Amino acid sequence: MAIASILLLQQRLLFQLSVWSLLSVFIGGIIAVLSPVGSFWSAFGVMNAVWGLVNLLIASFGFYGVMKKIRSGLRDEQEERMRLLRLLRVNAFLDVGYVAAGVGMVLWGKTPLLQGFGWGIILQGGFLLLFDTWHYRRGGSV
């Protein structure tokens, strides 16, 4: 049984997200551990590590879903491609909200903690915005 190209694409996207997530957890964790508690860098590191963990969970569930589809077969590849494009489009809009929330924290946050969290959110939301928009604009092609 040949694996549908859309499922291969989904695996690749989830792998890319997992790599970013692991880097975020690892580097964010190191920054947080090496920084004074309550400092800008501590907050920045923690935000990146937590965001990385959440994205890693999302990617794990995504891999599980793709593997299930591979085992059971895919009835309509075009429908699956449209579902992926819809998900990427919705995520891109959410990403804009994340970046805006981070900018708000940076502009109005009065403490190093809020500033660090804000910049962490901007970095993570910005990456996701680029990631989702790039793949959406490519039209879900392999």
Sequence and secondary structure as in RCSB ss.txt:
>XXXX:A:sequence
MAIASILLLQQRLLFQLSVWSLLSVFIGGIIAVLSPVGSFWSAFGVMNAVWGLVNLLIASFGFYGVMKKIRSGLR
DEQEERMRLLRLLRVNAFLDVGYVAAGVGMVLWGKTPLLQGFGWGIILQGGFLLLFDTWHYRRGGSV
>XXXX:A:secstr
    HHHHHHHHHHHHHHHHHHHHHHHHHHHHHHS TTSHHHHHHHHHHHHHHHHHHHHHHHHHHHHHHHHH  S
 HHHHHHHHHHHHHHHHHHHHHHHHHHHHHHHH  SHHHHHHHHHHHHHHHHHHHHHHHHHHTTT  
